[in-house]
Amino acid sequence: MSIIVQHGEIFIILACVFGFFMAWGVGANDVANAMGTSVGSRAITIKQAILIAVIFEFLGAWLAGGEVTATIRGGIIDPGLLAQDPQFLVYGMLSALLAAAIWLLIASAKGWPVSTTHSIVGAIVGFGAVGLGMEAVAWGKVGQIASSWVVSPLLAGTIAYLLFKSVQHLIFEAPDPFASAKRYVPAYVFLVGFIVAMVTLTKGLKHVGLDLSFGQSLLLSILIGLVIVGIGVLMERRVVYERRAGDHFGYGNVERVFGVLMIFTACAMAFAHGSNDVANAVGPLAAVISVVRSNGVIDAAALVPWWVLVLGGGGIVAGLVTYGHKVIATVGTGITELTPSRGFAATLAAATTVVLASGTGLPISTTHTLVGAVLGVGLARGMAALNMRVIGTIVMSWLITLPAGAGLAIVFFFTFKGIFG
């Protein structure tokens, strides 16, 4: 107990620095989930993507990033075991933040899209198993998270494949693709509005005091979808047919219609992502602040001060602006060649998977989901459309993430234990 009283200020300063570093990693790596397909399909430029993400990621993190967050991320370790030694929780959370942040820095430098959730989960498992004992870790929960490696890319890939096939059949194979696009795109606009509203309401706005049931979220999302259809139809009318040399079928005009859709998906996915994934950085930070301020009393949940969410949002924005372009390039252009219609199918499939997972309580990674959706779109065009070397590298980086986070966290845990006693 005296260790926490003696070094409380230092612990909070370290937690803020490491929390910002972790949020920087989320921005540098994970924001590509929201932006990669939009940039890769050339619906928006990298500068526009950064501007959209800066605004909507920050708003998502600040407005909906979590009034109350579970201190022990996802119930992976039992806080009751730490009641006698609360300083171990502080060491553990500091080492988990630093370990996950360093792994995200390495992955971002290589352009690997890895899961920020799995990075922090791996780090917490590492310090829990070694610092507290193997029995302290909820291995069932860890197994559930590991199973999402397979489930989320498969589900998103299947939805993306079916969505893109429907676009091909209804629009691109029609006698007049541009007229078909004008006819069918409002239905896709509704799908975008509905699904993205569901993502935001089920994953994001619980902490802003808007704790809606799944049924209420469903009704509200239908209404939002209809409003967005109205806006989309107005914007769509402004897209005029242009005759271009070499574009005999008018496919370029169809892609311009889908380009309008991609702007909607980019804004809304950035908001939902900011609100959901800021917890990876501020959850452990809130735990440290809570333990220090209560002089060593460990609560199951910790109230997150507003400035912590601003710190997390600021870190996400800083990471995206300084280093986000590498992972955006991998997701947007490395796996398969994207156009606005393909990017739309991938983004909507990823968002749909997130909604299904929220409704069923399945733990998933937004990174794995989006990469799976991009793969599904590529497969709809045949195996030759996929860059297997890039895909192999991505899968390898996913497999390394949990053990890398765990190994680094163990080293840092014993380092802090040695420094502070």
Secondary structure, DSSP 4 states (H G I P E B T S, - for coil): -HHHHHHHHHHHHHHHHHHHHHHHHIIIIITHHHHHHHHHTTSS-HHHHHHHHHHHHHHHHHHHS-SEEESSGGG-B-GGGGSS-HHHHHHHHHHHHHHHHHHHHHHHHHT----HHHHHHHHHHHHIIIII-GGGB-HHHHHHHHHHHHHHHHHHHHHHHHHHHHHIIIIITSSSHHHHHHHHHHHHHHHHHHHHHHHIIIIIGGGGT----HHHHHHHHHHHHHHHHHHHHHHHHT------TT-TT-HHHHHHHHHHHHHHHHHHHHHHHHHHHTHHHHHHHHHHHHHHHTTTPPPSEEEPPHHHHHHHHHHHHHHHHHHTHHHHHIIIIISS---HHHHHHHHHHHHHHHHHHHHHT----HHHHHHHHHHHHHHHT-GGGS-HHHHHHHHHHHHHHHHHHHHHHHHHHHHHHHHH-
